[in-house]
C-alpha cells in the first residue's frame, strides 16, 4: 500500500491488516458491488457460511435462472445437491473476481471461503472428504475451505493441509483451541514438505470469533452483578493473547525450516466483528485489533462505519499484561473462561447447523414454487 493511502481502511491495510468481507451474494458478485468494495474499500477477500447463503438465496430472484436449469435436468438434483450447485457457482465467480488480488498480493490475499456442511463438525473423516470434494469441484487456487475448529475438526485440518489445500479454520473461541489449531496447521505443513509437496501453494487462516465472547461474558457478569468495568473487555483481551501465541508459534527453528521451504504462517483472522451491544462503539472490534499479518472480516455496516470514522493505529500488541489480569479478575468474580468458550463453540456449531437446515428447507420451498406444473 502506498504512503498516500487516504481512507481509513486503506490506512488500516497499510499497517499490515487485510480487510475481508463476511458476506456474499450473487447480486453483489455479478452486480459490481463486490468489485466496488475491492476498488474503494481495500477489500482483499471474502468468507461465506450457511447463514450468509441462507440470507442471499432466500431474497430476490438472482438464483432463479440456475434453479430452473437444475429443475429441468432429468433426474433433477435433490435439494442439498441443488444448494451446493448454487453455492459453488457463487464461490467460483467470487474466486475469479478476487484472482487478480491473489496474484497481485503474491497469494497472500484474494481468497474466498466456502464452509463444509456444519453438521459434520464432529466427524473427522467425513469433514476431510467433504473439504477435499469442495476443493476438487470448485477448482480455484484461491479457494479456502472452512472447517470448524472442533476437536474432531483439527485432525481433518491437518490432513487437508498435508494434501496441499488451503483451509480457513473457523469457530475458534479459546486460546487452548487456537494453540491446537496452529499446531495442526504446522504438522500438516511438515507432512506436506516431507512428502515433497510445495507449501508455498497453501494458505490458511485461524478465524477467532470476537463479539460473541463479550456477549456471553457480559451476560454472565450481569447475572452475577459484577462491576460494569469488567464488561466488554474479554473479547479484545482474548484476541491480544491469541496474537501473542501466533507470534511465538510461527517463529523459531521449527517454523524457520518450513518457511525456508516456502511455507507461510497461518494468519489470525478476526471474525464476528460487528458490535452486538449498542452501548459499545460500532468500530470497537476493528480499532482494538489492528496488527501486522492479521485479517479482519467485516460486515458491510462495519466497513461503512470504519470508512466514516475509523482511526487506524497498531493496538493489538498493547495492554497484554492488562489482558492477563482481566482473565484473573473474571475468574475471581465467577466467570469461568473455559466454560464461556466451550459454550460458544458448542452453540456456534449448533447455530450454523440450524442455519444449514433452514437454508435447505427454504430452498426446497423455493424449488416447489419454480417447478413446472
Secondary structure, 3 states (H helix, E strand, C coil): CCCCCCCHHHHHHHCCEEEEECCCCHHHHHCCHHHHHHHHHCEEEECCCHHHHHHHHHCCCCCHHHHHHHHCCCCCCCHHHHHHHHHHHHHHHHHHHHHHHHHHCCCCCCCEEEECCHHHCCCHHHHHHHHHHHHHHHCCCCEEEEEECCHHHHHHHHHHHHCCCCEEEEEECCHHHHHHHHHHHHHHHHHHHHCCCCHHHCCEEEEEECHHHHHHHHHHHHHHCCCHHHCCCHHHHHHHHHHHHHHHHCCHHHHHHHHHCCCCCCEEEEECCCCCCCCCCCCHHHHCCCCCCEEEEECHHHHHHHHHHCCCCCCCCCCHHHHHHHHHHHHHHCCCHHHHHHHHHHHHHHHHHHHHHHHHHHHHHHHHHHCCC
